[in-house]
Structures are given as C-alpha cells and as structure tokens.
Amino acid sequence: MPATPSTTAKSPVTYDVVVVGAGFAGMYMLHRLRGQGMTARVYEQGSGVGGTWYWNRYPGARCDVESMQYSYSFCDDLQQEWDWSERYAPQPEILKYANHVADRFDLRKDIQFDTRVDRAEFDETTSLWSVTTSDGRTVTAKFVVLATGCLSNARMPDIKGLDRFKGKVYHTGHWPHQEVDFTGLRVGVIGTGSSGIQSVPVIAEQASHLTVFQRTANFSIPARNAPLTEEERQKFRDNYPEIRRFAREVTKNGIYTEMPDRGALDDGDNERRAKYEARWNRGGLTFMSVYNNLALDKAANDTAANFVREKIAEIVNDPETAKLLQPNNHPIGTKRICIDTDYFATFNRPNVTLIDIRSNPIEEITENAVRVAGKEYEVDALVLATGFDAMTGSVAKIDIKGRGGQTLNQKWAAGPRTYLGLMSAGFPNLFVVTGPGSPSVLSNMIVSIEQHVDWITDCLAYMRDRGLDTMEADVDAEDRWVAHVNEVAAATLYPQANSWYMGANVPGKPRIFMPYIGGVGPYRQICNDIAAKGYEGFVMERAEAPRKAVAS
C-alpha cells in the first residue's frame, strides 16, 4: 500500500507526486507510483476518467488506431480479459475501458474530479512544488507530473458574430454528455479535420440539411471498420508479447504492421498502384507504411497523394465538389492522416452541401445563418470541428513558475523547449508525459504514454535510492535536443504542412515542429541510453548540498 500523505496542523498536505490529468497517462502514472510506494494525488478537471475520450463524445468519434493495439500492455490479465467489439473502438467503448481500468486497479480513491490545477510554483528553499487547485486549496509535492494530454484543450474559433447565434453551438471537443439529436434540423459543420470527417457522415443521416464549411481539404483513408471475431481477438492475444515488442522497438509510430523494404519509385506504376489499392481496401493508418520514403521524398509522396485524389474523384459524383475535397496544399501524411467511414460518399447525398471557405472565409455568423461571400446559409445548429491548441494548450492554462519566478509560458513564448519532451530547464522535478519534443501525437499514444510513465517512475526510484532531491534538464542538453528535433523534422516533408503539429491552427502561436519525428523505436533507445548513463543531460542534487551536477 502507498504511504499516507504527510500533513501537520499548519502546513498543507504534502504528497510525493501531484499528477495533473486522469486520462490514460494519469491513470497509468498513478498505478506505477503506487507500485513504488509513493503517495500521489491526481487532479482531473472532468467528472470522470478517460481524458480525450471523456471530452470527445461527438457523433462518430472513434480511435484511428486499431483497438487491439490502442490499449494498455502493462498488465497481461487486462489484455487477455477485455473484449474489444470492433476493429476501431468507438468513443463509448474506449471510455468504458478507461472506467474498467480505474475500477480494476482501484484508482479513483486517489483522483479528485471536477478540479483544475490553476497554479504550480517551485519553492527553491524547500525544493517543493506548491500546487493550487480550482477549489482554492493548496497542496505541496516533491514532484509534479503533467499528464494533461495533447488534444484536450478545445479551441474555439474567432468568428465574428458567433456569440449572437440563436441556435445551439457544439464543439466536438466539448460535446454534451447526453445524446444530441439533429433530426429535422439544418446543421452547419465548420472544420474538416479528423473530428469533422468522423462526424459529418453521422450528422448527415439525421439532419434535414447539412452544410460543411471547409477551409482545408484533408487526406482520408477508409477505416474499413468491422466487428472483431473471436478468432481475430485471440490471434492478437496469443501474439501480444511480440506485437508489443515490435510496436515499441521497431516501428516509427508504435503501430504493429509489416515494414516496407523499398521506396515508392522502386516499383513500376502497375505494381505500385496494386500495393496502394491493397492498402486502401484494407483501410487504416498503415496506408502510409506501403513504402519507406513517403515522408521523405516529394516525388514518392506524390504517387500516394495522387492515388488518394483519384479515389476521391471516383467516389464523389459532382466534379466541382470532388475537386474541393482533393487536398492540394500539403504532402499526404504531413498532417495526421484521417480515417473515415463513407466521408467522401456523404457529399453525394442531396441534403449535403460543401462550402469552400479558403477562397472566401466566413464573414460572420448571424442569429440564424453563416455568411460567406455575401450569401447566408441558414442553420439551426452549429458544430465546431475546429480542433485543439495541441501539445501545449493544456499546459499553458496552468500558471507554472520555476526557478527565479520564471513562468513556463514565458519560457515557451517562442515555442516549447524541452529535453526529450520530458522536462524543461529551470523547472526542477516537473515532468511532462508525451510532451513537445517526444514522438507523442506522431505515434500510437498509449505506446508513448507507457514508455514515458515507465521512464519517469524508474527515474523517481533512482533518485530515492540515492537520496537525490531535485532533477532538472541541463540547458545545454535541452538546446541540443531542440536542435536535434528540428533537424530531424527538416529532413522530412512534415514542415511543408500548416498543421497543428506546427501550431498553425492557433493564431499567434509560434510555428515550431513540436513532436519528435525520429520514431518511437529510436526515441525509446535514446531515453534508455540516457538513463543508463546516470541520466545524462539532467542535473540532480541533494537539497542540503550546494548546487552541483551529479549527472551531466
């Protein structure tokens, strides 16, 4: 059992670790900390566990990683006992799974729901963090772990007149917890990223008319979702050790699939087309794994992009609509590729209209319409599929003060700076799970979450065994890592897209490629090597000793 948090009559409660967020990262972090015998408190702004899957309840919400792989690997009994119903789990099932994990490991007693963390300040005299929550209470902790999620800070668009609209307004990232029925309503959807692509076909079946306002066309591959058979589930279960090892150590994105042995231009036109056709028919994110140079070589990438554009033209009956739906301003895969169920075919329905807002942006929203190029499109309800302030948005909402009173927002004003995506210099004992500078959103998130949580908890045990009190990233090591992250990204096609990887969807946000594109396998090896060298590049100290680097 974990130790009891310490307290006196005058001082606030003190925990070994405060964890911010009770999604998949926060829950596993709590489980591992308990295993280390450490006291921990998790603060969660929602009323339940699940993080992204607690908030994103929009119609058609699903994971884009196959459910047998988008699941925890730390407990084999859990892997063996849980029955996923479909190839791609729908949001309610993923949330049910998260709640099952919370119950199975009795996590809720250490989680405080409906509570935001507003401030966290490091005290250089005590080497403790003072953490203030939305209920006005303050606790202290030796360590703070930000498990705030990469896609958990929904971004409201800045559109003139939105506040005057008389109908209902829904954001896909903050969907009501009761069912929303669009039957008989005229609905407008603004945004055609992943949540728009997933929700549009479902809303179109209900709405009397659906108007989709598209600024940027996106590449999307059919999901080919289907119920899982018992044989398919059992095949995964029997081979989980190898599947998990391969995903962690060999792949770039943490998804088990056959690895390509050649580039796109190494095959002839017919053979290449046959391979794309096979992956299109199989469906899913592994479409981009047909060849090994699609993210590196524009000519190779064009072969995949053109194939998908041709597919869109085949599916969509109206040539003008098809042309608008064909992405033409970024290489395929440089924005997270979407997977869909009948998205493009939905535009063949007589009750669906596509409006291009790249050439003519939305002028304003009136009490009952969206005005574009002087024309008003009347709607009874608006769905904002406008995405997130990704990677850094949820961290930025917390007033975090490190050494010398510097805030993390001040330090990250020109873009986030971390060492390994785990720590930021000047902020001792503050860890980030899947932060900027790590593979994060370029990967199967649960693979990256487990790797980070395991690394952090092993590190805390290392410090405790050696009587070390503080740890922080060395400035030079951080500078080298940021340069490395940018150098690796620059060698690919990714920076050519104005994506949320670059912060491009948030006005005024610095354009910096945030995730580490080197791959989850190589990244894991880098982290392991650094730990094996006594946490090279981190400064560790005992509180009573004068400041000096124990490991650098």
N, C-alpha and C positions, 0 to 999 in steps of 0.2 A: 504493500500500500504506500502511496506517496506520503511524504511528511506533511505535517499540518503547517499552514502558513503562520509566520510569526507575527505577533502584534503586542503592543503594550497599550495602556490606557490613553497615552498621549499621542503616540505615533500611529500613522496609518498602517493598514495591513500590508505586510511585505511578502511577496511571492518570489520564488526563484525566477520565474518567467511569466511575463504577460504576453498572450498571443492575441493579435487583432484579426478577427475573422474566423467563422466556423464553417467554411466550405471544405472541400476535400483536403486542402493543405492544412487548415487549422485543426481539423479533426485528427488527422494522422499525426500532426505535431503534438497534440495533447496526449495521444496514445503512447507515443515514443517517450515523451517527458516523464509520464507516469512510470514507464518501464525503467527509467533511470533513477526513480525515487525522488524526482524533483517536484516541487509544488508549482502549480500553474493555474492561471485563470485566463479563460478565453472570453473576449467581449465580441458580441455579434450584433450588428445594427438591425438585422432582421428578426422575425419572431420564431425562426426555426433554422435548422442546419441546411447545408446544401449550396450556399454561396450563389454562384451563377445560376444554378438550377433551382434555387429558391425564387430568384427575381424574374428570370426569363420564362414566363408562362404563356407566351404569345401562341396563337394558333400555328400548329405545325412544327413547334420547337423540338428539335432533335439534336443529338450529338453527331458531329461529322466524322467521328472515329468509331469503328465498329465496337459494339457493346462488350463483346468478349475481351476486347483489348482496353476499352475505356473503363477500367475497374482496378481496384487495389490488388497488388500482388503480395503484400506483406504477410498475409495470413492464408495459408493454403486451404484451410477449412472453409473460409469465406469464399474463396474462388470455386470450391467444389460444390458448395451448397446453394449458391444463388442462381436462380434460373432466369436468364435474360430471355424475353419473349421474341424480340425481333433483332435483325441484323444491326439496325441502328436504333438504339433505345430512344423512345420519346421522353420528353421532359418529365411527365408524371412518374415514369418508371425510374428514372435516374434519381429523382427526389425521394422516391420510396426506398431506393437502395441506400441513399445517404442516411435516411432515418433509421434503416435497419442497422447500418454500421454504428450509428450513435447509440442505439439500444443494445446491440450485441456487446459493445465494449463499455457500456455504462458511462458514456461521455458527458451526458447533459448536466450532471451534478457540478461539473467544473466550467460550465458555459453560462454566461449571463447574457440573455437575449434582450432585444429591444434597447440595446445600449451601444452608442457610438463612443469611440475614443476620440476626444476633442484635442487633447494636448499630451505631449510626452516631452519631458525635459530632463537632460542628464545633469546630475549634480557632481561636479568634479571633486568635491571634498569627500563625498561618501562613495563615489563610483556607483551610484544607484540611479535608476530612472524613476521619475515621478510621473505617474500616468493619471490624467484626469478624464473622467467619463461624462457622458451627457446627463447623467443623474446627479451631477455635482460632486461626486465622490472622487477622492484621490487615493491611489494605492502606490506603493513603491515596488520595484522589481529590479533584480540584478540584470536581467536580460529582457529585451522586447523583441518579439518576432512579428513582422508584418506579413500576415497571410491574407492580404486584402484582395487578392485576385487581380487578374489582368484585364478582365472585361466585366467589371462590376460597377463602374461609375457611368451611368447612362447620361448621354449628352443631349440636352435639349437644344434644338436648332434656334438660331437667332433670326426668326422670320417676322417681318413687320405684320402686326395685327393678330398674331397667334393668340394673344390674351383676350381678344374680343370675340373669338369664335364661340358661337352659342351651342354648338353640338358637343358631343363627348370627344375628348382627346386622350389617346392611349399611346404610351411609349412602350415599344417591345421589351425594353429592359426593366420596366416597372409595371408589369401587367397586373390587372386586378386578380385577386385570388378566387373570385367567383367567375363562372363562365360568362363570356361576353357573346351575345347573340346578335349577329349583323343581318339577320333575316329581314328582307324588305327595305334595307337601308342603302342609301348612296354613300359609299365609303371611299375616302382618299387615302392612299398609302404613299408616304414621302420617304424615299430611300429604297435602294435595290442592292444592298449588301446581303449578307447571309440571312439575317432575320427577315428582311423583306422577301427574299427569294423563297424562304420556307413558308412564310405566312400568306403570300399572295394567292397561291392555288386554293388554300383552305377558305380564305375570306371570299374569294370569287364564287365559290359554291353557295355561299349564303347571301351575299349582297345582291340587291336588285341591280346595282351598277357599281363597278369598281374602277376607279381612276388611279393609275400608278404614275407617280411623278418621279422620273429617273434623271439624275444628273450624270451618273457614271454607269455604263453597262459593265456587267461582270461576267467573267467566265464561270460557267457552272456545268458540272458533270452529273448525269443521272445517278441517284443513290442506288437504285435497284433494290430498294428495301424489301424485305420479305420476312415472314415468321421464321424463327430458327427451329430446326428439327432437333429432336433429342440426340440424333447421331452427330449433328454438327456441333452441338454443345459439348458432347462427350469427347469428340476429337480434340477440341481445344483443351479440355480439362486434362486429358491424358498427356498432352504435349506442352502443358503450361511451362514447365521449367525451361525448355529450350526456346519456346516462343518469347518468354520474358527476357531471357538472356540475350537473345538475338536483337530484340527491340531496344534493350538498354545499351548494348555494346557495339553493335554492327551498323544499325541504321542511322540515318541523319535525323529522322523525325520521330523516332520512338514507335513506329508502326511496323509490325511484322509483315513483310511481303517479300517476294523474290526480288533480288537485287539485279539491276541491269549490268550487262557486261560490255556495252558499247554505246556510242553516241548516235544521235538521230540520223546523221548524214552517212553513217557506215552501212546503212541498209538502203536498198533500192526503193523506189517510190511505192511499188506494189507491196513489198514486204513490210515497209514502214506503215503504210495505210492499214494493212491487215492487223498489225500489232495495236495501233490506235483503236481500230474497230473492236478488237477483242477486249481492250480495257474499257472502252465506252460501254460495251454490252455488259461487262462485269459490274461497272459502276464504282463510284467512290474516289477518295483522295489519291489512291495509288495510281490513278491515271498518269500522274506526273513522274512515276517511277518506271515508265516504259524505257526511257533512255537516261544515261548518266550525265548528260550535258545540257538538259533543257533549261537549267537555271544559270548556265554559264555562257552559252553561245547563242547569240541572237538569231543566226540562221537556223540553228537547230530548233530553237524555241518557236520560230515562225511556222515550222512544219506542224507542231502541235496546235498552235493558236489557229492556224488556217483550217485545220481539221475540225476544230470546235465551231468556228464561224460557219463552215459549210453545213454542219449539223443543225445549227440554229436556222439557217436558210431553208433547210429541208423540212424542219418542224413547223415553222411559222408561215402561215399562208400568205399574209399580206407582205409584199416585198419591202415597203417603207418601214413597217413595224420591225421586220426581221433585221433590216439594216441598223435601226436604232438599238436593237438588242445585241448586236455584234460588237464586242469590245474592240476598241482600236487605239486606246491611248496608253496601254501598258502591256508588257510581255505576259503571257499566261503563267500563272503561278507566283508572280511577284506581289500580288495581293493574295491573301489566303483564298485558295480556290474554293468555290462553293459547291455543295452537292444538293440536288433537288429532286422533288417528285412532281413531274409534269409542269415545271415552271414555265418553260417556253411555250408549251402547248396551251397554257392558260390564256395566252394572248390571241388564240383563235376563237375564244368564246365571244358571243355577241354582246355580253354585258361587261366586257373589259376594254378599257382604253389606256393607251400608253402615251404619256406627255413628256416630251424632251425638255428638261429644264437646264440643260447645259447651254444651248444656244439662246434660250430665253428663260432666265432664272425666275423663280416665283417673285412676283412684285409685292403682293401682300395677301393676307388672309382676311376675308371679310367675316361678317357674322355667320354666313352660311355658304361660303364658297372660297375656292383658291383661285387667285387671279394670275394668269400667265399670258404675257404678250397682249394685254388688254382684254383677254377673254376670261369670263368667270366660269369655273367648273363647280357646280353646286354639289355640296356633300353634306350628309347628316352626321358623319363621324370621321375623325382623322386618326390615322395610325402613323406614328412617327417611328420609322425604322432607321433612325439617324445615328445609331451606333454609340460608341463609348469614347471617353477620354482614356484610351487604352494604356496599359503598362504603368503609368504614373498617376493617373487621375485620382484613384482612391487613396494613395499615399499623400497626395498634395492637399487633400481635405483635412489632414491632421497637422496641427501646429507642432512640428518636431524640432526641438532645439538641442544641439550637440555642444561640443566644446566651444567656449568663448561666446556662447549665446547665439551662434550662427544657426539659422534655420535650414532645414533640408530644402525647402522651397527656394531659399536664396541660393544655395549651392547649386541646385538643379535648374536655375533660371534659364541657362543657355543650353539645357539638355541634361538628362540624367547621367551621373558619373558614379560608377560602382567598380568594385573589384570582384570579378566573377559573377556579377549580378547578385552577390550575397551580402556585401557590406559596402558602406560609403565612408571614406576617410573623414575623420572629425566627428564621427558618431559611434562611439565605442559601445559594444555589447548590443548593437541594433542590427538584427538580421532581416533580410528580405527573402521571401520564398518566391522563386521564379521571377525575380526582378529583372529590370532592363540590364542588358549585358550578359544574359543567360539564354539558353535555347527557348525556354518559355513558350510563347504563342506560336513558334515555328514547329512545335512538337505535339505529340500526344501528351496533354497536360499532366495526366496522372503519372506517367513515367518521369517527367521532370520534377513534379511535386515530391514523389517518393525519394528521388535522388537528393534533392535539396534538404528535405527534412532529415534524412539519414545522416547527411554530411554535417548538418548543424548539431544534431543531438550527439553524434560522435565527438564533435569539437567541444561541446559543453562538458562531456565526460572527461576529455583530455585535460581541459582547464581545471576541473575539480580535482582530478587525481594529482595535479602538480601545484595546487594551491594558487592558481592564477586568477586574478580578479577581473581584469579588463582585456579586451581584444578589439582591435580596430584595423581597418585596412591601412597599409602604408601608402602615402601619397604617390611615391614613385611607382609602386606596383600598380596602383589604380590607373595612373596615367598610361602606363604601358598596356594595361588591359583594354582601356578605352581605345587606344590607338589600334590595338590588335583587332577589336570588334569592328571598327570602321574599315580597317584594311581588308579584312575577310569579306565584309559586305560589298566593298568597292570592286572586288574581283568577280562579282556576280551581277545579274541583271536586276536584282531587287531594288536598288535605289532609283531605278528608272520609273518606278510607280509612285504616284502620290497616294500612299497607303497609310492606314493607321499605324503600321509598323514605324512610319516616319513621323507620326503625329500630324499628318497632313489634313486630317478631318477636323482639327480643332484650330480655329482662328487664333493666330498669335503664338501657337506652340512651336518651339524650335524644331527645324527639320533635321532630325538625327536618327539614324537607323538604330532602333532600340534593342531588338533581340540579337543574340549571337547566332550567326548562321553557319558556324563551323560543324554543327551536328551534335546530337546528344551523345553518341559514342565517343568521339574525340573530346568533347567537353567533360564527360564523366572521368576520362583518363587524366585530363589536366587537373581536375579537382582532387582526384585520388593522389596524384603525384605531389601536389602542394601539401596535402595533409601528411603524406609520408615523410616529407622534409620538414616536419615540425611546424606546419602551417606557414610556409614560406610566403613572404609578402604581407603578412599580418604582424602587427605589433602586439605582444602580450606582456602583461605586467602584473606584479603583485601590488596591492593598494599601499602597503606600508613601505615599499621600497621606492627609491627615486625613479623617475621615468627612464626606462631604458628598454631597448628592443631585446626581447628574448628570442624571437624568431623574425628574421627579416630577409 
